[in-house]
Amino acid sequence: MDYLEEVWERLLAQGERMPRAVNLITGPSRTADVEQTMQLGAHGPRRVHLLLIG
């Protein structure tokens, strides 16, 4: 997939009802707002572990 919007097309193409909630986690949180120093995990996870189950 090239674009985040393609996720919705894939979910709808499965032919099942959409769940009440879908969480899209695109990667670790980061910010450089404070003194222009990069901080990981400032507003969310510091790391992301991805499990693909088919």
PyMOL Python script that loads the backbone (N, CA, C, O; Angstrom):
from pymol import cmd

cmd.read_pdbstr("""\
ATOM      1  N   MET A   1       0.832  -1.175   0.000  1.00  0.00           N
ATOM      2  CA  MET A   1       0.000   0.000   0.000  1.00  0.00           C
ATOM      3  C   MET A   1       0.879   1.241   0.000  1.00  0.00           C
ATOM      4  O   MET A   1       1.892   1.303   0.697  1.00  0.00           O
ATOM      5  N   ASP A   2       0.485   2.206  -0.776  1.00  0.00           N
ATOM      6  CA  ASP A   2       1.231   3.454  -0.822  1.00  0.00           C
ATOM      7  C   ASP A   2       0.627   4.532   0.066  1.00  0.00           C
ATOM      8  O   ASP A   2       1.329   5.442   0.508  1.00  0.00           O
ATOM      9  N   TYR A   3      -0.675   4.432   0.330  1.00  0.00           N
ATOM     10  CA  TYR A   3      -1.353   5.479   1.077  1.00  0.00           C
ATOM     11  C   TYR A   3      -2.208   4.882   2.195  1.00  0.00           C
ATOM     12  O   TYR A   3      -2.754   3.787   2.058  1.00  0.00           O
ATOM     13  N   LEU A   4      -2.312   5.610   3.286  1.00  0.00           N
ATOM     14  CA  LEU A   4      -3.089   5.163   4.433  1.00  0.00           C
ATOM     15  C   LEU A   4      -4.556   4.947   4.073  1.00  0.00           C
ATOM     16  O   LEU A   4      -5.211   4.072   4.638  1.00  0.00           O
ATOM     17  N   GLU A   5      -5.071   5.736   3.140  1.00  0.00           N
ATOM     18  CA  GLU A   5      -6.471   5.617   2.747  1.00  0.00           C
ATOM     19  C   GLU A   5      -6.796   4.260   2.126  1.00  0.00           C
ATOM     20  O   GLU A   5      -7.952   3.837   2.140  1.00  0.00           O
ATOM     21  N   GLU A   6      -5.798   3.578   1.586  1.00  0.00           N
ATOM     22  CA  GLU A   6      -6.004   2.268   0.959  1.00  0.00           C
ATOM     23  C   GLU A   6      -6.393   1.202   1.981  1.00  0.00           C
ATOM     24  O   GLU A   6      -6.944   0.164   1.615  1.00  0.00           O
ATOM     25  N   VAL A   7      -6.109   1.450   3.251  1.00  0.00           N
ATOM     26  CA  VAL A   7      -6.483   0.503   4.302  1.00  0.00           C
ATOM     27  C   VAL A   7      -7.999   0.295   4.292  1.00  0.00           C
ATOM     28  O   VAL A   7      -8.470  -0.837   4.402  1.00  0.00           O
ATOM     29  N   TRP A   8      -8.765   1.384   4.162  1.00  0.00           N
ATOM     30  CA  TRP A   8     -10.235   1.288   4.174  1.00  0.00           C
ATOM     31  C   TRP A   8     -10.732   0.454   3.004  1.00  0.00           C
ATOM     32  O   TRP A   8     -11.650  -0.350   3.165  1.00  0.00           O
ATOM     33  N   GLU A   9     -10.139   0.631   1.831  1.00  0.00           N
ATOM     34  CA  GLU A   9     -10.540  -0.165   0.667  1.00  0.00           C
ATOM     35  C   GLU A   9     -10.306  -1.649   0.924  1.00  0.00           C
ATOM     36  O   GLU A   9     -11.147  -2.480   0.580  1.00  0.00           O
ATOM     37  N   ARG A  10      -9.170  -1.985   1.524  1.00  0.00           N
ATOM     38  CA  ARG A  10      -8.872  -3.396   1.820  1.00  0.00           C
ATOM     39  C   ARG A  10      -9.835  -3.975   2.841  1.00  0.00           C
ATOM     40  O   ARG A  10     -10.301  -5.104   2.691  1.00  0.00           O
ATOM     41  N   LEU A  11     -10.135  -3.206   3.877  1.00  0.00           N
ATOM     42  CA  LEU A  11     -11.067  -3.693   4.899  1.00  0.00           C
ATOM     43  C   LEU A  11     -12.458  -3.911   4.311  1.00  0.00           C
ATOM     44  O   LEU A  11     -13.102  -4.920   4.600  1.00  0.00           O
ATOM     45  N   LEU A  12     -12.920  -2.988   3.500  1.00  0.00           N
ATOM     46  CA  LEU A  12     -14.249  -3.119   2.895  1.00  0.00           C
ATOM     47  C   LEU A  12     -14.297  -4.249   1.873  1.00  0.00           C
ATOM     48  O   LEU A  12     -15.338  -4.883   1.705  1.00  0.00           O
ATOM     49  N   ALA A  13     -13.189  -4.509   1.191  1.00  0.00           N
ATOM     50  CA  ALA A  13     -13.145  -5.553   0.168  1.00  0.00           C
ATOM     51  C   ALA A  13     -13.250  -6.953   0.763  1.00  0.00           C
ATOM     52  O   ALA A  13     -13.538  -7.905   0.037  1.00  0.00           O
ATOM     53  N   GLN A  14     -13.023  -7.100   2.065  1.00  0.00           N
ATOM     54  CA  GLN A  14     -13.109  -8.415   2.697  1.00  0.00           C
ATOM     55  C   GLN A  14     -14.552  -8.913   2.750  1.00  0.00           C
ATOM     56  O   GLN A  14     -14.792 -10.101   2.966  1.00  0.00           O
ATOM     57  N   GLY A  15     -15.505  -8.014   2.555  1.00  0.00           N
ATOM     58  CA  GLY A  15     -16.901  -8.429   2.512  1.00  0.00           C
ATOM     59  C   GLY A  15     -17.551  -8.626   3.862  1.00  0.00           C
ATOM     60  O   GLY A  15     -18.718  -9.010   3.930  1.00  0.00           O
ATOM     61  N   GLU A  16     -16.830  -8.376   4.932  1.00  0.00           N
ATOM     62  CA  GLU A  16     -17.386  -8.517   6.276  1.00  0.00           C
ATOM     63  C   GLU A  16     -17.787  -7.138   6.794  1.00  0.00           C
ATOM     64  O   GLU A  16     -17.360  -6.109   6.271  1.00  0.00           O
ATOM     65  N   ARG A  17     -18.613  -7.146   7.832  1.00  0.00           N
ATOM     66  CA  ARG A  17     -18.965  -5.875   8.459  1.00  0.00           C
ATOM     67  C   ARG A  17     -17.737  -5.255   9.093  1.00  0.00           C
ATOM     68  O   ARG A  17     -16.877  -5.953   9.631  1.00  0.00           O
ATOM     69  N   MET A  18     -17.666  -3.945   9.024  1.00  0.00           N
ATOM     70  CA  MET A  18     -16.555  -3.236   9.658  1.00  0.00           C
ATOM     71  C   MET A  18     -16.738  -3.305  11.177  1.00  0.00           C
ATOM     72  O   MET A  18     -17.866  -3.251  11.667  1.00  0.00           O
ATOM     73  N   PRO A  19     -15.654  -3.423  11.911  1.00  0.00           N
ATOM     74  CA  PRO A  19     -15.761  -3.405  13.367  1.00  0.00           C
ATOM     75  C   PRO A  19     -16.160  -2.011  13.854  1.00  0.00           C
ATOM     76  O   PRO A  19     -16.066  -1.034  13.112  1.00  0.00           O
ATOM     77  N   ARG A  20     -16.603  -1.934  15.102  1.00  0.00           N
ATOM     78  CA  ARG A  20     -16.994  -0.643  15.671  1.00  0.00           C
ATOM     79  C   ARG A  20     -15.814   0.308  15.796  1.00  0.00           C
ATOM     80  O   ARG A  20     -15.984   1.525  15.726  1.00  0.00           O
ATOM     81  N   ALA A  21     -14.635  -0.235  15.978  1.00  0.00           N
ATOM     82  CA  ALA A  21     -13.442   0.600  16.107  1.00  0.00           C
ATOM     83  C   ALA A  21     -12.296  -0.032  15.332  1.00  0.00           C
ATOM     84  O   ALA A  21     -12.103  -1.248  15.359  1.00  0.00           O
ATOM     85  N   VAL A  22     -11.553   0.799  14.652  1.00  0.00           N
ATOM     86  CA  VAL A  22     -10.347   0.366  13.946  1.00  0.00           C
ATOM     87  C   VAL A  22      -9.226   1.296  14.388  1.00  0.00           C
ATOM     88  O   VAL A  22      -9.335   2.513  14.241  1.00  0.00           O
ATOM     89  N   ASN A  23      -8.163   0.740  14.922  1.00  0.00           N
ATOM     90  CA  ASN A  23      -7.019   1.532  15.360  1.00  0.00           C
ATOM     91  C   ASN A  23      -5.892   1.390  14.354  1.00  0.00           C
ATOM     92  O   ASN A  23      -5.445   0.280  14.066  1.00  0.00           O
ATOM     93  N   LEU A  24      -5.441   2.494  13.830  1.00  0.00           N
ATOM     94  CA  LEU A  24      -4.313   2.502  12.909  1.00  0.00           C
ATOM     95  C   LEU A  24      -3.122   3.117  13.630  1.00  0.00           C
ATOM     96  O   LEU A  24      -3.129   4.304  13.955  1.00  0.00           O
ATOM     97  N   ILE A  25      -2.112   2.314  13.875  1.00  0.00           N
ATOM     98  CA  ILE A  25      -0.917   2.786  14.561  1.00  0.00           C
ATOM     99  C   ILE A  25       0.185   2.844  13.518  1.00  0.00           C
ATOM    100  O   ILE A  25       0.602   1.819  12.979  1.00  0.00           O
ATOM    101  N   THR A  26       0.646   4.040  13.244  1.00  0.00           N
ATOM    102  CA  THR A  26       1.588   4.224  12.143  1.00  0.00           C
ATOM    103  C   THR A  26       3.041   4.208  12.568  1.00  0.00           C
ATOM    104  O   THR A  26       3.928   4.161  11.716  1.00  0.00           O
ATOM    105  N   GLY A  27       3.305   4.245  13.851  1.00  0.00           N
ATOM    106  CA  GLY A  27       4.684   4.190  14.315  1.00  0.00           C
ATOM    107  C   GLY A  27       4.840   4.866  15.653  1.00  0.00           C
ATOM    108  O   GLY A  27       3.874   5.390  16.208  1.00  0.00           O
ATOM    109  N   PRO A  28       6.046   4.858  16.174  1.00  0.00           N
ATOM    110  CA  PRO A  28       6.280   5.454  17.479  1.00  0.00           C
ATOM    111  C   PRO A  28       6.006   6.954  17.478  1.00  0.00           C
ATOM    112  O   PRO A  28       6.180   7.642  16.472  1.00  0.00           O
ATOM    113  N   SER A  29       5.574   7.433  18.631  1.00  0.00           N
ATOM    114  CA  SER A  29       5.362   8.863  18.813  1.00  0.00           C
ATOM    115  C   SER A  29       6.714   9.559  18.888  1.00  0.00           C
ATOM    116  O   SER A  29       7.671   9.021  19.446  1.00  0.00           O
ATOM    117  N   ARG A  30       6.784  10.751  18.326  1.00  0.00           N
ATOM    118  CA  ARG A  30       8.017  11.529  18.408  1.00  0.00           C
ATOM    119  C   ARG A  30       7.702  13.008  18.316  1.00  0.00           C
ATOM    120  O   ARG A  30       6.702  13.404  17.717  1.00  0.00           O
ATOM    121  N   THR A  31       8.550  13.814  18.904  1.00  0.00           N
ATOM    122  CA  THR A  31       8.400  15.258  18.841  1.00  0.00           C
ATOM    123  C   THR A  31       9.769  15.901  18.988  1.00  0.00           C
ATOM    124  O   THR A  31      10.675  15.330  19.595  1.00  0.00           O
ATOM    125  N   ALA A  32       9.909  17.085  18.431  1.00  0.00           N
ATOM    126  CA  ALA A  32      11.123  17.881  18.606  1.00  0.00           C
ATOM    127  C   ALA A  32      10.730  19.291  19.039  1.00  0.00           C
ATOM    128  O   ALA A  32      11.430  20.262  18.752  1.00  0.00           O
ATOM    129  N   ASP A  33       9.588  19.386  19.740  1.00  0.00           N
ATOM    130  CA  ASP A  33       9.083  20.698  20.162  1.00  0.00           C
ATOM    131  C   ASP A  33       9.954  21.353  21.221  1.00  0.00           C
ATOM    132  O   ASP A  33      10.146  22.569  21.199  1.00  0.00           O
ATOM    133  N   VAL A  34      10.483  20.560  22.149  1.00  0.00           N
ATOM    134  CA  VAL A  34      11.232  21.105  23.274  1.00  0.00           C
ATOM    135  C   VAL A  34      12.699  21.232  22.891  1.00  0.00           C
ATOM    136  O   VAL A  34      13.386  20.230  22.692  1.00  0.00           O
ATOM    137  N   GLU A  35      13.167  22.452  22.791  1.00  0.00           N
ATOM    138  CA  GLU A  35      14.579  22.744  22.499  1.00  0.00           C
ATOM    139  C   GLU A  35      15.071  22.046  21.232  1.00  0.00           C
ATOM    140  O   GLU A  35      16.268  21.801  21.086  1.00  0.00           O
ATOM    141  N   GLN A  36      14.163  21.728  20.321  1.00  0.00           N
ATOM    142  CA  GLN A  36      14.513  21.091  19.044  1.00  0.00           C
ATOM    143  C   GLN A  36      15.303  19.796  19.224  1.00  0.00           C
ATOM    144  O   GLN A  36      16.134  19.448  18.385  1.00  0.00           O
ATOM    145  N   THR A  37      15.042  19.085  20.320  1.00  0.00           N
ATOM    146  CA  THR A  37      15.678  17.793  20.589  1.00  0.00           C
ATOM    147  C   THR A  37      14.649  16.699  20.353  1.00  0.00           C
ATOM    148  O   THR A  37      13.560  16.739  20.925  1.00  0.00           O
ATOM    149  N   MET A  38      14.978  15.728  19.521  1.00  0.00           N
ATOM    150  CA  MET A  38      14.049  14.649  19.197  1.00  0.00           C
ATOM    151  C   MET A  38      13.791  13.782  20.425  1.00  0.00           C
ATOM    152  O   MET A  38      14.727  13.279  21.048  1.00  0.00           O
ATOM    153  N   GLN A  39      12.519  13.611  20.766  1.00  0.00           N
ATOM    154  CA  GLN A  39      12.107  12.765  21.888  1.00  0.00           C
ATOM    155  C   GLN A  39      11.169  11.688  21.362  1.00  0.00           C
ATOM    156  O   GLN A  39      10.152  12.007  20.745  1.00  0.00           O
ATOM    157  N   LEU A  40      11.491  10.428  21.592  1.00  0.00           N
ATOM    158  CA  LEU A  40      10.614   9.332  21.198  1.00  0.00           C
ATOM    159  C   LEU A  40       9.699   8.982  22.353  1.00  0.00           C
ATOM    160  O   LEU A  40      10.123   8.998  23.508  1.00  0.00           O
ATOM    161  N   GLY A  41       8.445   8.664  22.056  1.00  0.00           N
ATOM    162  CA  GLY A  41       7.499   8.246  23.073  1.00  0.00           C
ATOM    163  C   GLY A  41       6.900   9.387  23.876  1.00  0.00           C
ATOM    164  O   GLY A  41       6.381   9.160  24.969  1.00  0.00           O
ATOM    165  N   ALA A  42       6.958  10.608  23.362  1.00  0.00           N
ATOM    166  CA  ALA A  42       6.459  11.758  24.113  1.00  0.00           C
ATOM    167  C   ALA A  42       4.943  11.733  24.267  1.00  0.00           C
ATOM    168  O   ALA A  42       4.431  12.115  25.319  1.00  0.00           O
ATOM    169  N   HIS A  43       4.220  11.297  23.255  1.00  0.00           N
ATOM    170  CA  HIS A  43       2.755  11.320  23.276  1.00  0.00           C
ATOM    171  C   HIS A  43       2.154   9.947  22.996  1.00  0.00           C
ATOM    172  O   HIS A  43       0.996   9.848  22.589  1.00  0.00           O
ATOM    173  N   GLY A  44       2.906   8.924  23.204  1.00  0.00           N
ATOM    174  CA  GLY A  44       2.401   7.583  22.915  1.00  0.00           C
ATOM    175  C   GLY A  44       3.509   6.575  23.054  1.00  0.00           C
ATOM    176  O   GLY A  44       4.434   6.769  23.842  1.00  0.00           O
ATOM    177  N   PRO A  45       3.428   5.489  22.291  1.00  0.00           N
ATOM    178  CA  PRO A  45       4.417   4.423  22.454  1.00  0.00           C
ATOM    179  C   PRO A  45       5.816   4.837  21.999  1.00  0.00           C
ATOM    180  O   PRO A  45       5.983   5.607  21.053  1.00  0.00           O
ATOM    181  N   ARG A  46       6.790   4.312  22.687  1.00  0.00           N
ATOM    182  CA  ARG A  46       8.177   4.527  22.280  1.00  0.00           C
ATOM    183  C   ARG A  46       8.567   3.530  21.194  1.00  0.00           C
ATOM    184  O   ARG A  46       9.380   3.828  20.318  1.00  0.00           O
ATOM    185  N   ARG A  47       7.971   2.340  21.269  1.00  0.00           N
ATOM    186  CA  ARG A  47       8.228   1.303  20.278  1.00  0.00           C
ATOM    187  C   ARG A  47       6.907   0.731  19.778  1.00  0.00           C
ATOM    188  O   ARG A  47       5.886   0.812  20.460  1.00  0.00           O
ATOM    189  N   VAL A  48       6.937   0.155  18.588  1.00  0.00           N
ATOM    190  CA  VAL A  48       5.752  -0.495  18.036  1.00  0.00           C
ATOM    191  C   VAL A  48       6.162  -1.901  17.611  1.00  0.00           C
ATOM    192  O   VAL A  48       7.141  -2.077  16.886  1.00  0.00           O
ATOM    193  N   HIS A  49       5.417  -2.889  18.061  1.00  0.00           N
ATOM    194  CA  HIS A  49       5.637  -4.279  17.645  1.00  0.00           C
ATOM    195  C   HIS A  49       4.452  -4.669  16.758  1.00  0.00           C
ATOM    196  O   HIS A  49       3.300  -4.476  17.146  1.00  0.00           O
ATOM    197  N   LEU A  50       4.719  -5.202  15.603  1.00  0.00           N
ATOM    198  CA  LEU A  50       3.680  -5.549  14.647  1.00  0.00           C
ATOM    199  C   LEU A  50       3.589  -7.060  14.512  1.00  0.00           C
ATOM    200  O   LEU A  50       4.582  -7.723  14.215  1.00  0.00           O
ATOM    201  N   LEU A  51       2.402  -7.599  14.731  1.00  0.00           N
ATOM    202  CA  LEU A  51       2.137  -9.024  14.552  1.00  0.00           C
ATOM    203  C   LEU A  51       1.138  -9.174  13.411  1.00  0.00           C
ATOM    204  O   LEU A  51       0.031  -8.641  13.485  1.00  0.00           O
ATOM    205  N   LEU A  52       1.511  -9.883  12.370  1.00  0.00           N
ATOM    206  CA  LEU A  52       0.618 -10.151  11.249  1.00  0.00           C
ATOM    207  C   LEU A  52       0.189 -11.600  11.336  1.00  0.00           C
ATOM    208  O   LEU A  52       1.016 -12.511  11.295  1.00  0.00           O
ATOM    209  N   ILE A  53      -1.110 -11.804  11.457  1.00  0.00           N
ATOM    210  CA  ILE A  53      -1.650 -13.154  11.565  1.00  0.00           C
ATOM    211  C   ILE A  53      -2.587 -13.366  10.394  1.00  0.00           C
ATOM    212  O   ILE A  53      -3.550 -12.619  10.218  1.00  0.00           O
ATOM    213  N   GLY A  54      -2.307 -14.378   9.599  1.00  0.00           N
ATOM    214  CA  GLY A  54      -3.113 -14.592   8.407  1.00  0.00           C
ATOM    215  C   GLY A  54      -3.904 -15.857   8.447  1.00  0.00           C
ATOM    216  O   GLY A  54      -4.630 -16.161   7.501  1.00  0.00           O
TER     217      GLY A  54
END
""", "prot")
cmd.dss("prot")
cmd.show_as("cartoon", "prot")
cmd.util.cbc("prot")
cmd.orient("prot")
